[in-house]
Every structure is written in C-alpha cells, then in structure tokens.
Amino acid sequence: MIDGEFSLRVPCGRGLVNWLEDELDELGFTERLPARTWVDLHGTLPEAASIVIWSRLATTVLVEIGRFPCTGPRELYEGVSCIPWEQWLDPDGYVSVHGHVRHPMIRNSMYANQLVKDALCDRMVDRTGRRPDSGPDRSGVVVDLYWAGDEARVYLDAAGRKLTDRGYRRDGAYAPLRESLAAAMVRASGLQAGEPVVAPMCGAGTLGIEAALAASGRPPGLLRPGHAMEQWLGFDHEAWKRMRAAARKQGGQTTAPIILSDTDAYALESARANAQTAGVLERIDLRLEEFDATPLCQDAVIFVNPPWGLRLGEEEALVPLYRALGDWMKQGATGGRGYVLTGSPRLAKEVGLRPSRRIPFVVGEIECRLLEFPLH
Ligand SMILES: C[S@@+](CC[C@H](N)C(=O)[O-])C[C@H]1O[C@@H](n2cnc3c(N)ncnc32)[C@H](O)[C@@H]1O
C-alpha cells in the first residue's frame, strides 16, 4: 500500500461518537479529534484498513488526499486538479463522487460533485491519456468531498458502502435497529465473552447478532466482501489478504448461550436467516414465545427493544407490556443486568425498576434512552 501517514476521518451515526471514540481507543488510536458525527485522526493505510475490519460503529474510513482553501467553484476545480489522481485511480476503472457541501454559493451538492468529477477526469486525461468511467454507483473508487465555509477536503472512501450495513440482513420487512446502534448498545453494556445474553422481542435479531459477534470477537468488516479501497491503484492485495486471515483467526464462537425470542414467526424466521448469514446461528437459541415465557439464565445480560408506541393512542396501550417486562426481569432474573431501549419517557417509567444509567441514543430523529437495570 502507499506508504506514509494520512489524515483519516471516521464518520458514525448521530449520537454514537462517544462510543466510536471508545472503540477507536481500544483499537489503539489514542490521538483523536472528535466532532458531532465523526472522529479525525492520523494513520497509515494499513491502519485505515484495520478500522474497516474491526470497527462496529464507524460508517466508513475516509483517507484525506487533498485539502485547500476554497471560496467558490473555480477554486474547487483548481484544488481538485492538483491532487495526484493518477496515483490512486485506474484510468480504465470506475469512480463515483459524493459531496457534503455547506457553502452559500452552492445550493445543490450535485454541482460540486460534477466539478470534482470533471477536474479529476481532466487530470487523468492529461496524465494518462484516458479517464475512468463515472456514475453514482459505489462499486468502484468512491470520492467524498467535504466543503464547509472556505475550506474543501477531498477523501477516498475506504469502505465505499456503509460498514454499518454488515451484509447479514437480507430482510427489509421490519424497521430493525441499525447494526451500529445495536453494537453501541452492546458496547455500552460492557458485555464480556462468556456472559449469557437474552434478547426477547428480538425482531430481525440485530441486537442478539451484534452481541454474539462482539462477545466472540468476530471482525464485522469481513462479513461483506469488496471494500472500495481494494480498487485503489497500488493497493497491496497480498497484505490485505494477510490482514484478513489474521483477523479471522482472532474471532471464535462465544461459549455462553444467546437466546432470542419473539411472538412473530416471520420476525423469528428473519432473525434465523440473519444469524446464519452472520455466522453465529450455532450459538443462538431461537424461541417463538411471549417474552415472559423466555427463560432467564443465571447472570444473563438482557437486551430489549420493545415497541415504543409512536402513533397516537399506542403509548397508553403499551403500559401493561412495559409493566410486565419490569415484572419479568424482577422476578425471573438471578443476577445480571437488563437493558431496555425506548423512545418513550412515559413508558420507561412503567418498567417499575430504578435504572442505574440512562444512556442517550438517537434512532432516526428520536432521542431515546437505553435504560440499565441491575438485577439481583
Ligand atoms: C421494535 S421491534 C424490535 C426490533 C429489533 N430490535 C430489530 O432490530 O429487529 C419489537 C418486537 O417485539 C415483538 N413483540 C411485541 N410484543 C411482544 C410480546 N408480548 N412478546 C414477545 N415479543 C413481542 C414484535 O413482534 C417485534 O418483533
């Protein structure tokens, strides 16, 4: 891979940046600058690749290849023309440009994207006599423009497609939790390998699957083949193969039971298919039953994302469910801890247990809380 250190930007979903920082710290990136939805740091290309393999919270890793003062379209074109694209792009390859623009002169970031694409293609023609194909598809090299105020930064997107779409979810019938949000909840719980997990009302199984992946130390970035960085010119495919093989060896299977349950047969079937694709099915016990029929093993870590009752009148109807959930944890648990994610402060109170932590998360546009209940 191309030698040297780069400025790296590691984006994440809203409300996840503290958990991303925590994770990056664990991965050895101690010098960081966090913003609202990303963390900036420095690293080599193999280090960027290691984040792609190991991060459960990052959306991607962006490698900065250009930064320049930019007060208008002309400077954008000139700045992008100075980037040595011929070092990164195959002139017979494919490139897509995506922009995040906050500038008074640019109403539509498509215009800025077009300028970037023109500038890079003109430079490629000038240096190589050929130009890559281009379009919106993220299957080739992916270029990201961040232009805010008087500065533009140009990045190569190492993953290309969101790392948080792990590739194990085939079924879009429900509105399941984002994989990165589920992973952040598991991180917030401090789940240790060997701790049993019980996830009733599991829906498509995201929480249980992320718990299984984290507890077994499985690298999430290997679930899906084909990251955009593999298309960079000079990308060291042999080193990447070795990195992936080493990461694969590190992950095992968790030894503790993982129980998922739901009353909806279709949900349970998609949880089964998803767990199988994620490679964790053999550890998972799937049960079609009411949540309070699900057995609680000793010292279990319970994860629940119950319905929140977002539509008018629904909240009131869910009061008995939340009360029963509290009773089930109170009466059934022999040690361990429970985590309930809800966007309804009213329903949170109905659980009837005193939370030891109320951890803020954001789901879509909704501020919600992950409530932690110590269980005795
Ligand atoms: C908000 S969804 C969970 C989504 C899940 N976290 C995911 O990522 O796919 C709530 C789930 O609770 C289940 N559910 C509702 N009431 C239940 C009950 N009394 N017992 C068991 N499951 C129930 C529903 O079938 C639904 O799948």
The ligand as an SDF file (V2000), in Angstrom:
LIG
                    3D

 27 29  0  0  0  0  0  0  0  0999 V2000
  -39.2990   -2.7720   17.8380 C   0  0  0  0  0  0  0  0  0  0  0  0
  -39.3780   -4.4240   17.3360 S   0  0  0  0  0  0  0  0  0  0  0  0
  -37.7470   -4.9990   17.7050 C   0  0  0  0  0  0  0  0  0  0  0  0
  -36.8070   -4.7040   16.5920 C   0  0  0  0  0  0  0  0  0  0  0  0
  -35.4470   -5.3950   16.7760 C   0  0  0  0  0  0  0  0  0  0  0  0
  -34.6560   -4.7690   17.8070 N   0  0  0  0  0  0  0  0  0  0  0  0
  -34.6690   -5.4160   15.4500 C   0  0  0  0  0  0  0  0  0  0  0  0
  -33.5860   -4.8140   15.3340 O   0  0  0  0  0  0  0  0  0  0  0  0
  -35.1560   -6.0280   14.5030 O   0  0  0  0  0  0  0  0  0  0  0  0
  -40.3610   -5.1150   18.6020 C   0  0  0  0  0  0  0  0  0  0  0  0
  -40.6050   -6.6440   18.5080 C   0  0  0  0  0  0  0  0  0  0  0  0
  -41.3080   -7.0300   19.6880 O   0  0  0  0  0  0  0  0  0  0  0  0
  -42.1450   -8.1270   19.3670 C   0  0  0  0  0  0  0  0  0  0  0  0
  -43.1550   -8.2100   20.4280 N   0  0  0  0  0  0  0  0  0  0  0  0
  -44.1470   -7.3400   20.7330 C   0  0  0  0  0  0  0  0  0  0  0  0
  -44.8620   -7.7520   21.8120 N   0  0  0  0  0  0  0  0  0  0  0  0
  -44.2930   -8.9300   22.2160 C   0  0  0  0  0  0  0  0  0  0  0  0
  -44.5580   -9.8390   23.2850 C   0  0  0  0  0  0  0  0  0  0  0  0
  -45.5470   -9.6490   24.1370 N   0  0  0  0  0  0  0  0  0  0  0  0
  -43.7390  -10.9130   23.4230 N   0  0  0  0  0  0  0  0  0  0  0  0
  -42.7430  -11.1410   22.5560 C   0  0  0  0  0  0  0  0  0  0  0  0
  -42.4460  -10.3230   21.5050 N   0  0  0  0  0  0  0  0  0  0  0  0
  -43.2260   -9.2360   21.3520 C   0  0  0  0  0  0  0  0  0  0  0  0
  -42.6840   -7.7800   17.9920 C   0  0  0  0  0  0  0  0  0  0  0  0
  -43.1040   -8.9510   17.3030 O   0  0  0  0  0  0  0  0  0  0  0  0
  -41.4710   -7.1000   17.3480 C   0  0  0  0  0  0  0  0  0  0  0  0
  -40.7300   -8.0350   16.5710 O   0  0  0  0  0  0  0  0  0  0  0  0
  1  2  1  0
  2  3  1  0
  2 10  1  0
  3  4  1  0
  4  5  1  0
  5  6  1  0
  5  7  1  0
  7  8  2  0
  7  9  1  0
 10 11  1  0
 11 12  1  0
 11 26  1  0
 12 13  1  0
 13 14  1  0
 13 24  1  0
 14 15  1  0
 14 23  1  0
 15 16  2  0
 16 17  1  0
 17 18  1  0
 17 23  2  0
 18 19  1  0
 18 20  2  0
 20 21  1  0
 21 22  2  0
 22 23  1  0
 24 25  1  0
 24 26  1  0
 26 27  1  0
M  CHG  2   2   1   9  -1
M  END
$$$$
